[in-house]
Amino acid sequence: MAARVFSGIQPTGSLHLGNYLGAIKSYVELQDRYDAIYCIVDDHALTIRPDPAELRANVREVAKTLLACGLDPKRCTLFVQSHVPQHTELAWILTCVTAYGELGRMTQFKDKSEQAESKGDFISAGLFVYPVLQAADILLYRASIVPVGEDQVQHLELARDIVRRFHSVYGETFVEPQPLLSPAKRILGLDGVHKMSKSRGNEIGLLEAPETIRKKLAPAKTDEARKRRQDPGEPTKCNIYSLHRFVTPAATLPVIEVGCRTAGIGCLDCKGILAESIETIAKPIRERAAAIDANPKAIDDALEQGARRATEIAGATIQQVRERTGLR
């Protein structure tokens, strides 16, 4: 039997190039090598109190885009987190074996709570225990492999600690998951400073029209040494070049490097090549998404099928957990 891989993705609505390079591209590849389970984590989204109608629409939009990117319900399990209630049941049980201090040390909680506090926003307890629900997501399916970016490694380490503590109290129950680091560890947005994010407005949408992408690229940050067309630059200091490394054919990269260092090509030329490379990836995704729009039942069928299989696996796990903890 193939090893099991699990990963969750937030229902942010329109997915972007950073999502694709950092996670979705790997999802597509992994479904042929593992028993792949992918979850749209709408319970997690409640930490920011989204509009209910918008959340439902975002879940469907993410599901559509994942299918358009190449996830195949015949080769993987794709479902919505809230459709399998065992996630939240296990999260509470695991919360009871998680130390308060461990959660307080989570870097993402510190960063997000500080950002919220600086803006006077509400900081929910859900944000604090968020990593425990993440652990429940993984452990419920006894996944041995979890694809993660560098910003999620700490959360996976916490999940491993939770497994060990649960086992020390109640006995062997779960699989201790191992990280599978993404080759695209951190994709910066068009500002060249922050991670690509819809909330920061520095993203390139996967389903955006080619002309929209070109307009977004035009003012994007490049090597600061290239103030004029004739100024030579250093590709390794340019975020546009860092994106080239993930989407442009390897044979073209030396041409871009030499052109930048000798001022043989300008930044706008470089951005034009990047736009073409992105279009090579995005065009078939847009076309498949349009076909799904014409047959929206395909989304329902995929998610219902995925939820049935996920519930079967999760049900067996939670039954064992209940017995071990004395709840049944």
N, C-alpha and C positions, 0 to 999 in steps of 0.2 A: 504494500500500500504506500502511495506517495505521502511524503511529509506534508503537513498542513500549514498553510500560510494564512495570516489574517491581517487585514488593514481596514481602518475606518477613514472616511473622508467627510468633512463638514459640508452641510447643505448651504453653501454661500450663494447659490444661484449660478451666475455665469462663471464658469471655470476659466482659468487663464493659463498662459504658457508655463508659468512657474509650477502650477499644479500638474501639468502634463509631464514636464521634464523631471520634476522631483518625485512624482508618485505614479501617475497614470500609465506612463510608458512602461514602467516596470510591472504594473498590474497586468498589462496585456501580455507581456513576456512570461510572467510567472504562472499564468493560468495553464500553460502547456507543460509545466515542469512539476507543479505541486497541486495538491487539493486546495484550491484557492477560494477563500471566503472574503468578500468585500462588503462593507457595511456603510450606509449613509447615516451618519450619527446625528439624528435630529434631536435626541434627548440632550446631547451635549450643547446643542445650539440654544437651549433654553437659558443658559447662563447669561445671555445678553438680552433676554426677554423680547424676541422678535415678534412682529405682527403675525398672528396665526395664519391668516390667508397667505401672507408672503412666505412664511415658512413652508407651507404645503406646496406652493408654487416652486420654491427653490429646490425642494426635494425632487420634484419631477424634472426640473431643469438639469440638476446634477445627474440624475439617473439617465436621462436622455443623452447627455454629453458623454457619460461613461460608456454607454452602449455604442455611441457613434465613434468613440475612440478605439473600439475593438473588443470590449468585454463581451463575452459570448455566454449567455445563460446555459448553454450546453457544455461549456468548458469551465465554468466557475459558478459560485453562488453569490448573487447580488441581492441585497435586501435592505430594508429600512429598520434601523435600530428599535424604534418604538413599536414595531410590529411583532417584536419578540420580547415580551415583558420580563423574561428571565434575566435580562441585562440589569435592570434596576433592582431586582430581588438580590442577585448576587452582589451587586455593588454595595448594598447595605450590610450584608454579611461580611464582606471584605473590609468595609469601613471599621467594623468592630475589631479587626486585628491589625489596623493601621495606626501607627503612632502619630499623634498630633504634630510632634516636632518634625517628623519626616515631611509632612505636607507643607509645613511652614517654610521648609528649605527649598521648595520647588521654585526654580528660577522663573518659570513662566508665570506662576501666581504672583510673585513679587513684581515682575515687570507690568503685568496687566492690572494689578490692583493699584500700583503707583500711577499708571496712566489714568485709570478711572478716577482716582482720588484727586489728581491734578485738575481734572475737568469737572469735579464735583459730581461724578456719576455714581450710581448705586453699585456696591460691591457685594455680590451674593455669596452665600455660603457654598452654593453650587460650584462657583469658581474655585473655591478652596479644595473641595473634595473631588473635583473634576478628574484628577489622575487615578482615583480609585475606580470610577466608572470606566475609565480607559482600561485599567487592569481587568475589570470584570468582562469587558468586551472580548479581550484576548483569551482569558483563562476559560471562559464559558465554552470555547470551541477546542480547548486543549491544543492550540496552535503552537508549534515549535519554532516558527519563523515569523518575524514581524518586520516588514520593510519600514524603515524610519529615516527621517532627516536628522541632521545633527541636533536640532532643537528639541527632538523627542527622545533622545537617548536617556536623559535623566528620568523621564516618566517610565520608560521600559525597565530601568534599573529598580525603580520603586516597585513595579509589578513583580519582579523577581524576588525582591525582599518580602513582599506580601505572601508570595507562594511559600517561601521558606518558613515564615512565621505561622501561616495556616497549617502547614504540615507538622510543625513542632507541637501544635496544640491538638489538631484533629486527625493527623495521619495523612499519608500520601494520597493526594486527590488530583492535583493539576500537573500539567507539563510546564516546566520552567522555560519560558520563551527566550529565544536568541535573536539579537538584532541583525537585520540585513540592511546595511547602510546604502543609501541611494548614491549612485555615481554623481548625481547633480545635487550635492549636499545643500547648497544655499543659492538660489537663483535671485539675484538682485533685480529690482524693478527699474523702470526707465529713469528714475532719479539717481541711480548708481550708488545709492547709500543704503536704502532699506530693502528688506526682503520683498519680493514682488507680492503685492497684496491689493485686493479690490478695495479694502478700507482706506488704503493710502492713495488710491488713484494713480498708481504707478505701474499698472498691469497692461499686458497685451492679451485681450480676450481670445479664447480659442475659436469662437464662432463669429468674431468681428470680421467685417468686410475688408478686403485687401487695402482699399483706399483709406479706411479708418486706421489701419495699422501703420500705413506709411505716414499719415499725419501725426500719429503718436510718436513715431520714431524720429521725425524731423528735429524736434527740440531736445531729444534725449541727451543726457550727459555723456561726454566722451573724454578722452585724455585732455586735461587742462592745458597741456603744452601746445596743443594745436589751436592757436587763436586765429590763425589765418590759413587759407588753403595751402600755401607753400611751406608751412611749418611742418617739419617731421614730427612724428609722434612715437609712442611706445605702446604697442598693442596690449601688453600685459597690464597696463594701467588704465585700459579702456573697457568700460562695462559692455559696450556694443560688441567688442571682440570676444568677451567672455560668453556672450550669447551665441556668437558665431560658432564657438567651440562645441556647442551642444546641437546645433541645427544645420550647420553648413557642411557640405561634403569635405572630407579630410583633404582631398586633392586641391581644394580651393583655398584652404587656410594659409599655406605659404605665400600665395599671391597677395592675400590681404595683409599679412605680416610685412612683407617687403614693401608693398605699396604704402602702408602707413609709415614705416620707418624712413622711407625715401621721399615722402610726400608725393608719391606717384599717383595715389588716389586720395580724394578728399573724404572728410567725414560723411558728407551726404552720399557720396558714392558707396562708401562702406555700409551705410544704413540701407541703401537701395538693394545691395546684395543680400543683406540680412532679411529684408522684407520678402525677397524672392524665396529665400530658404524657408522662411516661416510659412509662406504660402504653399510650398510643396507639402508640408505637414498638414496645414490647416484645411486646404481645399477638400480632400476626401472626407475629413471629419465633418465639415459643413454640409457636404452633400448627403452623408449618411444621416446627419441630424435632421435635414429637411425631409428625408424619407420617413423618419420616425414621426416627425410632426404630422405627416400625412396619414400616419397609422398609429395614433397615440396608445391604442390598446397594447401595442408591443411593450410599452413601459409597464403597464399593469400586469401583463402576463409574466414578464421577467421578474418583477418584484414579488409577485404572489408565489411563483415557483421557488424563488430564493428564500422567502419567509418560511415556506413549508419545510424545506430541508434544514434551515437554520433552527427552527423550532424543534425539530426532531433531535438534533445534536444537543442543543441547549437544554432540552427537557431531561435528557439522560444525565447530563452533568449536574443540573440543579437538584435532581432527585437524590443523587449521591451526596451532594453537599448538605441537603436537609437531613439526611440520615446521620451523616458524620457529626453535625452540629446539634442534633437532638430536636430539630424542628418537626420531624415526622417520625 
